[in-house]
């Protein structure tokens, strides 16, 4: 292991080139995972409530390809800021209404600035039966390896303390802003008491992360279905997106007959909550839940079940 700028950098090697989890190929020999009541597929809907700051704090990192508005523009970028704010003002209620229609209690990834500045949204999400998980301080402050270790510890602690004050309980799950992590993040999350992390998008089942303190599991998001990746970055037509959602479900549902699968759908209310897009979500979720053997659950429910029923082998 090499040390750089005060943090440990794993050395590249053959096979797995990092220490954070084991390699577990899905080659037909992986032990079968059984969901509650014999369900084929666990469906987790993650809704992001993330704040774009009026001015990016000095020394912070914001993705240069951050979605919203018309791309990078001079300060103040009113279009990006207000486009994103639409999710907090309008889109979130439309999305939660659709999820409620289909009996889905969402997992809400909420950042500190949303929790502290939008107390009505906190109460509203909790009133809808949502699980609220950590989502950083803001989408303008992404975790990277440029963040010193103590700063990252303080960052994570700030998130835990803020969400605990706002919701009355410490968050169990974590989704980094823009999926951002450093080489230390999984270990620091486990030390801070987190039970699962959604940044690792490399599987169709949960799996255990390797940490020295605490216990941490990955809850992999189905990244090609992330609405920002699909609708914004790749510019998929909304009708095609509906087809992609259904065809992904069909494949996972079929595979889940022999070994349970996970579909974790990551959504952003400023995008999917637009009036001309919400019907796509409504239609796709209705299609998925019209099938028997689909377990709609929040992140903690899925991880708790998985941890308590680890496949042998």
JOGIVEN-V94642 format. One line per field, one symbol per residue. burial: 1 if it has 24 or more other C-alpha atoms within 12 Angstrom, else 0. A space follows every 10 residues. Layout:
burial->???
//
This chain:
burial->0000000000 0000000001 1000000000 0111100011 1111111111 1110000001 1100011100 0000000001 1011111101 1111111110 0111111111 1111110100 1100110101 1111111111 1111111010 1110111111 1111011001 1111111111 1111111111 0111111111 1111111111 1000111111 1111111111 1100000100 1101110111 0110110011 1111111111 1111001101 1111110110 0011111111 1111111000 000
//
